[in-house]
Amino acid sequence: MTIVLTIVAFLIVFGILVFVHEFGHFFMAKLVGVKVEAFSFGFGKRLFGFRKGDTDYRVCLIPMGGYVKLLGEGMWDKDREIAPNDFMAKNRGQRFLILVMGSVMNILLAIVLVAILNMVGIAVPEYTDQAPVIGWIDPGSPAEKAGLRPGDEILEINGKKVKTWNEVDIAVGSKPEREILVTVRRDGNIIQVPLKTDKITRYEMGYAGFRARILTEVRMVNPGSPAEKAGLQPGDIIVELNGEPVYLFNFVQKIQENPETPLTLTVERQGQTLELTVIPKREGDVGKIGIAQAAKSVVRKYDFFEAFNQSLKENARNTFLVFNFLKDLFTGKASTRQLGGPIEIASFSYMAMQMGLLTMISWIAIISLQLGILNLLPIPVFDGGQIFVLLIESIIRRDLSPKMREIWLQIGFFIFIFIMVFVILNDIVKRLPEGWRSLMPF
C-alpha cells in the first residue's frame, strides 16, 4: 500500500510540475502563432489521449517528464518548405520566448504557491530566523573538539556572513567532512575557530555539533500519562527543568535519566509562566512522560502584497542556494549523496502528502523552483541548451549548420542519459546499509 501511495504522490507532484512547465511552452507557442502538434505527459509509447484542433493531448508510457511538440522544431534543413506557423519561421526572439516560458511558469508557480502559504499562515520553527548564538554543543562533536562554547555568536563561515540559524544550517549542511573556518563573537572578542565537519544521515549532510537555543513545544499529550497528570497541555513551551534552562535536544535525555523522580518544569502558556511537577514513568531503564514534542514554532501570516514580497525574497534566496550548491558540487565541496532523483522525489512527495495539504504545497513549490532553474542550464536536451544555441546564433548573426546542431543534440543526449542513470543509482545507493554505501564509488 505504501508503494502505491508513493507512486500516487509522485504522479501528483510531477504531474503538476510537468503540466505547468509544458503549458508555458504551449501558451507562448500559440501566442506567437506556432502550431502545436502534441502536448504530452510522459515519453515513449502513447497510452491514451484526445485530439482537439491541431494538437494531440496524450499520456505516454514513461512518466519521467513531458514535452510539447511544435511544428518544425528540430528540423533545420533550410531547403524544406517552411509554413508560416512553423517554429523555424519565427524570429530568434519569439523562439527564445517559447523555450524560456516553461521555466518561467515553474518559477512563477513557486512564487504563487509560497505567497499562498504566506497568506494562509504556516507554522515554522522559531529558531531558524534567530541570530546564531550557540545554545548547546553535542558531546564529542567537531564543535566541542574545536573549542566552541555555548554563548558564542556565529558571525561568518568560511568568510561568508551568516545572520540566522537557517543560514548556518545550510552553510554547514552542504559541507560534509570539510575544513571550515567559523568566526564567532565571544565575550566581545572576535575569534576564528577552524573545525572539520562530520557527515550524518544517508544524504551525507555536514555536521558540526553546535545547536541553537531551541525551546521545546508540547505538540501532543497522551491520555493518562504523567504529563497529563502534571497539567501539561499542547502548545506549552518548556523553558526550564528544575530551575535550569532546557532545550529540545537535551530535554528528552533529562527525562529519560530521571524515572520516578519528581521534576519541576517551568512552562510558558499563553503569556503566563507556570511551574508544574511531573514524575516520569519508568519504562525499562528510562523515564517517559507521554508527550510528543518539537521545536517551538511561530505562525507567519502576511497580507496579500507582503505575502508576495516575502515569497519573492524566499525564492530569490533559494535560487541562490541552488546555484551555490551546484558550484560546490562541481568543485567537490558538496556530496553527490545530497542529490535527489525520481526515487527521492517520490519518497519526499509521499511524506509531504502524509503531513497534509500545506506541506504538499510547500514541497511542490520547492521542486517547481528547482525544475525551473535546472532546466535553464546549457545542457543540449534541456530548454537551456536550445536557448544557449539561440544566444550563440544571435552573437554570430547566423544559424548554426544542421551538422553542428546534430552534434550538439547527440552530446546532450549522452549527458542526459548519464545524469538520469547517475541520480537513479544514487537514490538506490542511499537506501543501502551503511557498510554497502561505503563501498560505492560515488
GIWO-V487960 format. One line per field, one symbol per residue. phi: phi as a letter, one per 20 degrees, with the letter a starting at -180 (. if undefined). psi: psi as a letter, one per 30 degrees, with the letter a starting at -180 (. if undefined). burial: # if it has 24 or more other C-alpha atoms within 12 Angstrom, else .. A space follows every 10 residues. Layout:
phi->???
psi->???
burial->???
This chain:
phi->.fffffffff ffffffffff fffgfgffff fendfeebcd encnffearb dcmedeebdd fdedqaaded fnfnddffef fdffeegfee fffffffffe fffgffffgf ffffffffff ncecgfffee gfefdbdfgm egfffenfcg ofdfdbclnd fcdcffffgf fefecflcfc ddecdclnde cdcebdfdcc mfelffcdne cfeefedfeb cfgmegffff nfcgnfdedb clndgccgfc ffgffffcfl dfcedecdcl nddcdcdcdg efcmdcebdn cdcbfgdced bcfgffffff ffffffffff ffffffffff enedeffefc dfffffffff ffffeoffff ffffffffff fffffeffdg eegfffffff fffffemaff fgffffffff ffffffffff ffffffffgf eeggffffef fb
psi->eeeeeeeeee eeeeeeeeee efeeeeeeee eghkkjekjk jllbkkelal kjbfkjjlkl ejhgallkjk kfkgjgjffl kjlfgkeffl leeeeeeeef feeeeeeeee eeeeeeeeee kkklkefegl kikkfkkkkg leeeefgllk fkjkeljhfk kkflfeeeee eefgikhkkl jkklkjhfkk lkjklklakl lfghkkkegk llijlkkkek kkkgleeeef gklkfkjjfl jhgkkkleff eeeeeefhkg kkkjkjlkjh flklkkkkjk kkjbglkkfh lkllkkllkk klleeeeeee eeeeeeeeee eeeeeeeeef ggflkfffkk aeeeeeeeee eeeefleeee eeeeeeeeee eeeeffkhke fleeeeeeee eeeeefhlkl leeeeeeeee eeeeeeeeee eeeeeeeeef glleeeeffk f.
burial->.....##.## ########## ########## .######### ##........ .....####. ..######## ###....... ....###### .#.####### ########## #########. .#..####.# ########.. ####.##### .#######.. .######### ########.# #####..... .########. .######### ########.. #...####.# ########## #...###### ##.######. ..######.. ....###### #.....#### #######... ......##.# ##.##..##. ##..##.... ..######## ########## ###....### ########## ########## ########## .........# ....#..##. .#........ ..######## .......... ..
